[in-house]
Amino acid sequence: MAAEGGAAPAALQPGLVVALQANYCWVLLDRPGPAGATRLLCTRRTRLAKSGQMICVGDRVGVDGIDWGSARGAVAALEPRAGLLERPAVANVSLVVVVVALAEPALDPLQLTRFLITAETTGQPVQLVFSKADLLPAAEVEAWCRRVSDWGYPALAISTHRRQGLEELRQRLSQPGLAVICGPSGVGKTSLLNALCPELGLRVAAVSGRLQRGRHTTRHVELFPLAPGALVADTPGFNRPELPGDPALLPALFPEVRQRLAAASCRFSDCLHQGEPGCVVGCDWERHGWYSTCLAGIRDHVERQERLGTRPAQPGLRRRGDRLEPRLDPQLRQASRRRQRQQAWQESREEEQLGSLSPPDPAG
């Protein structure tokens, strides 16, 4: 197993991060250890933190300093990721399942659009699921499915009470890979997982009767096995997904725009499809108004950052006061002797702490 930025020591045990809780992570090992141990509660090596390497659920990692008696260890290496869903943070995603309720709470097309934008940023396939389909007449459910199909998203309408659509969704999620379920609070994501895997017994709560808002029952991201080689991530709900930081990135996150640009090109390469001369995308598609709302939100955010002087520096540059200056290549940057001594001392302390947790050697 190779560590990010160099070769990993041979003693590392490879595994998959299946949950994060506070400053710890649970790692599922590729191969069982002594006495059949398969899961370890791990900390993160200081050198990973200092190099800015954040550990996410779904990451492939290497673990060392293992105390098999207490099932503890330390993540010492992080493999390169195939992709990342930033919110909720899940690495190596192969399918994003966006779940929204048709009722209780009522479906908001703009909020749904923002969730679809978040899913599209991964570059992975997106599956749209309408939950609580039993709360609307069948004709209205079918109308919603036809509507989002025009957006570019075939949808599944499900009902956990009537077990409608569950088998079709199970087949989709049972494909090898890591599927992440995301969506607003209260739409039934955890109830859906319980219906697919009754043995999980995950906690759920009813929607607030007064505000018609979902209650947060899932507090952290966790992976669950659904079929051999197939994992599914349950994630906390949130109601306002973030938008990309660059307006130029937004058009490619709409299937309707991608479809029209595949057939022809706009007159200007930086066209944002707001009625510019020679624009082939036009405004005659349903989500253009919500696209414009999102675009305006991104522009306002960028202008506010520039006005406050907090806009991130361009790649290869860093901000110093009110000016930008070249950033030193990290490969050319050398750690000071003091920093090297501090790092060596910190790692020796970690080794001592892990060693103190080990049971005494009977042969000693």
Residue pairs with C-beta under 8 A, 6 or more apart in sequence:
1 8
1 12
1 14
1 60
1 62
1 77
1 79
2 8
2 77
2 79
3 12
3 62
3 76
3 77
3 78
3 79
4 53
4 77
4 78
4 79
4 80
5 51
8 62
8 76
8 77
9 62
9 64
9 76
9 77
11 64
12 62
12 63
12 64
12 76
12 77
13 29
13 30
13 31
13 33
13 62
13 63
13 64
13 66
13 73
14 29
14 30
14 60
14 61
14 62
14 63
15 27
15 28
15 29
15 30
15 40
15 60
15 61
15 62
15 63
16 27
16 28
16 30
16 58
16 59
16 60
16 61
16 223
17 25
17 26
17 27
17 28
17 55
17 56
17 57
17 58
17 59
17 60
17 61
17 75
17 91
18 26
18 27
18 28
18 39
18 57
18 222
18 223
18 231
19 25
19 26
19 57
19 220
19 221
19 222
19 223
20 26
20 55
20 56
20 57
20 220
20 221
21 220
23 43
23 44
24 41
24 42
24 43
25 41
25 42
25 44
25 55
25 57
25 75
26 39
26 40
26 41
26 42
27 39
27 40
27 42
27 61
27 63
27 73
27 75
28 38
28 39
28 223
29 37
29 38
29 39
29 40
29 63
32 38
33 66
33 68
34 68
35 68
37 68
37 71
39 71
40 63
40 66
40 71
40 72
40 73
41 71
41 72
41 73
42 61
42 63
42 72
42 73
42 74
42 75
43 74
43 75
43 350
44 55
44 74
44 75
45 74
45 75
45 76
45 347
45 350
46 343
46 346
46 347
46 350
47 343
47 347
48 55
48 75
48 76
48 78
50 343
53 78
54 89
55 61
55 75
55 78
56 84
56 89
56 90
56 91
57 89
57 90
57 91
57 221
57 222
57 223
57 233
58 90
58 91
58 92
58 93
58 178
58 180
58 223
58 233
59 78
59 79
59 81
59 91
59 92
60 78
60 79
60 92
61 75
61 77
61 78
61 79
62 75
62 76
62 77
62 78
62 79
63 73
63 74
63 75
63 76
64 73
64 74
64 76
65 73
65 74
65 76
65 350
65 351
65 354
66 72
66 73
67 73
67 354
67 357
67 358
69 357
69 358
69 359
70 357
72 354
72 357
73 354
74 350
74 354
81 91
81 92
82 91
82 92
83 91
83 92
83 93
83 122
83 123
83 124
84 90
84 91
84 92
84 93
84 122
85 91
85 93
85 96
85 118
85 119
85 121
85 122
85 180
85 182
86 118
86 121
86 242
87 118
87 238
87 241
87 242
88 180
88 182
88 221
88 233
88 235
88 236
88 238
89 221
90 178
90 180
90 221
90 233
90 235
92 178
93 122
93 124
93 178
93 179
93 180
93 233
94 124
94 125
94 175
94 177
94 178
94 179
95 124
95 125
95 126
95 127
95 172
95 173
95 175
95 177
95 178
95 179
95 180
96 119
96 122
96 124
96 125
96 126
96 127
96 179
96 180
96 182
97 126
97 127
97 129
97 173
97 179
97 180
97 181
97 182
98 112
98 115
98 116
98 119
98 126
98 127
98 128
98 129
98 182
98 183
99 129
99 131
99 181
99 182
99 183
99 187
99 188
99 189
99 192
100 107
100 111
100 112
100 115
100 128
100 129
100 130
100 131
100 183
100 184
100 187
101 107
101 130
101 131
101 132
101 184
101 186
101 187
101 188
102 130
102 131
102 132
102 133
102 135
102 136
102 140
102 141
102 144
102 157
103 132
103 135
103 136
104 132
104 135
104 186
104 207
104 212
105 184
105 186
105 187
105 207
105 212
105 213
105 214
106 212
107 130
107 144
109 287
109 290
110 290
110 293
111 184
111 239
111 240
111 241
113 287
113 290
113 291
113 294
114 240
114 241
114 243
114 294
115 182
115 183
115 184
115 241
116 126
116 128
116 151
116 153
116 253
117 241
117 243
117 244
117 250
117 253
117 254
117 294
118 182
118 241
118 242
119 126
119 182
120 126
120 252
120 253
120 254
121 244
121 253
126 153
127 156
127 172
127 179
128 148
128 153
128 154
128 155
128 156
129 155
129 156
129 157
129 158
129 169
129 192
130 141
130 144
130 145
130 155
130 156
130 157
130 158
131 158
131 159
131 160
131 187
131 188
131 189
131 191
131 192
132 159
132 187
132 188
133 141
133 157
133 158
133 159
133 162
133 164
133 165
134 159
134 161
134 162
134 164
141 157
144 155
144 157
145 155
145 157
147 286
148 155
149 155
150 256
150 286
151 255
151 256
151 286
151 287
152 254
152 255
152 256
152 258
152 259
153 255
156 165
156 168
156 169
156 172
157 164
157 165
158 164
158 165
158 166
158 169
158 192
159 165
160 166
160 188
160 191
160 192
160 194
160 195
163 195
166 195
166 196
169 192
169 196
170 196
170 226
172 179
173 179
173 196
173 226
173 227
173 230
173 232
174 226
174 227
174 230
175 230
176 228
176 229
176 230
177 229
177 230
177 231
178 223
178 231
178 232
178 233
179 226
179 230
179 231
179 232
179 233
180 232
180 233
180 235
181 189
181 192
181 193
181 232
181 233
181 234
181 235
182 189
182 235
183 189
183 237
184 214
184 237
184 238
184 239
185 213
185 214
185 215
185 216
185 236
185 237
185 238
185 239
186 207
186 208
186 213
186 214
186 215
186 237
187 214
187 237
188 204
189 218
189 234
189 235
189 237
190 202
190 203
190 204
190 217
190 218
190 234
191 204
193 200
193 202
193 224
193 232
193 234
194 200
194 201
194 202
194 204
196 226
196 232
197 224
197 226
200 224
202 217
202 218
202 234
203 217
204 217
205 215
205 217
206 215
207 213
207 214
207 215
208 214
208 215
213 239
214 237
214 239
216 236
216 237
218 234
218 235
218 236
218 237
219 236
220 236
221 233
221 234
221 235
221 236
222 233
222 234
223 231
223 232
223 233
224 231
224 232
224 233
224 234
225 231
226 232
243 250
243 294
243 297
243 298
243 301
244 250
244 253
244 298
245 298
245 301
245 302
245 312
246 298
246 302
247 272
247 295
247 298
247 299
247 302
248 270
248 272
250 272
250 291
250 294
250 295
250 298
251 257
251 261
251 272
251 273
251 281
251 291
252 258
254 287
254 291
256 281
256 285
256 287
257 273
257 281
257 291
260 280
260 281
260 282
261 280
261 281
263 280
264 280
265 280
266 273
266 276
266 278
266 279
266 280
266 281
267 276
267 277
267 278
267 279
268 276
268 277
268 278
271 278
271 279
271 281
272 295
273 279
273 281
273 282
273 283
273 288
273 291
274 292
274 295
275 283
282 288
302 311
305 311
305 312
309 319
309 322
313 319
313 324
313 327
314 324
316 326
316 327
317 324
317 325
317 326
317 327
318 324
318 325
318 326
318 327
335 343
